[in-house]
Amino acid sequence: MEAETGSKKWEGKVSAGLPIPTAAQVWPFLEDFCNVHKWLPCVETCYQVDGISGQPGMIRYCTGTIKDGRDETMIKWAKEKLLTIDPIKRCLSYEILDNNVGLKSYAATMMVLPSDIGDGIHGCKIEWSFVSDPIEGWRLEDWVSFLEASLQSMAKNIQDALLLL
């Protein structure tokens, strides 16, 4: 985990290693911008609301259900805009346009990179970096920890899906 706390904006990066699949095998799961709900446990629904599928400018709508401190269920949602997508570099960037999560400004980049694990094993890793305004009621460390856990779950789900193919 890398995070910078000295500036007004929050910045950080988390990563998850996948020892078996290659970057080329993992990229199609992230490239499909409106299927994040299949891999990211905190997202229950995700669908396109505007733009051309897979092209910069496309907007998706995501929802998830959480329980608050009083054990009450709340629906959280976000509209997210695809800013860039590069299948050669296997990366995409997006920003949150509107939400009820508490994010005033949030932009992120997701990349799939090859990695040399050693002993002739070549897996990959997913990196998720972000820049945002501080989130009311959160500490930067808690936000990074949440993203780290989310990405680890996403990586496991993608790897499990690949094993079924």
Stockholm file with secondary structure:
# STOCKHOLM 1.0

chainA/1-165         MEAETGSKKWEGKVSAGLPIPTAAQVWPFLEDFCNVHKWLPCVETCYQVDGISGQPGMIRYCTGTIKDGRDETMIKWAKEKLLTIDPIKRCLSYEILDNNVGLKSYAATMMVLPSDIGDGIHGCKIEWSFVSDPIEGWRLEDWVSFLEASLQSMAKNIQDALLLL
#=GR chainA/1-165 SS CEEECSSSSEEEEEEEEESSSCHHHHHHHHHSGGGGGGTCTTCCEEEEEESCTTSTTCEEEEEEEEECTTSCEEEEEEEEEEEEEETTTTEEEEEEEEESSSCSSEEEEEEEEEEEEETTEEEEEEEEEEEECCCTTCCHHHHHHHHHHHHHHHHHHHHHHHHHC
#=GC SS_cons         CEEECSSSSEEEEEEEEESSSCHHHHHHHHHSGGGGGGTCTTCCEEEEEESCTTSTTCEEEEEEEEECTTSCEEEEEEEEEEEEEETTTTEEEEEEEEESSSCSSEEEEEEEEEEEEETTEEEEEEEEEEEECCCTTCCHHHHHHHHHHHHHHHHHHHHHHHHHC
//
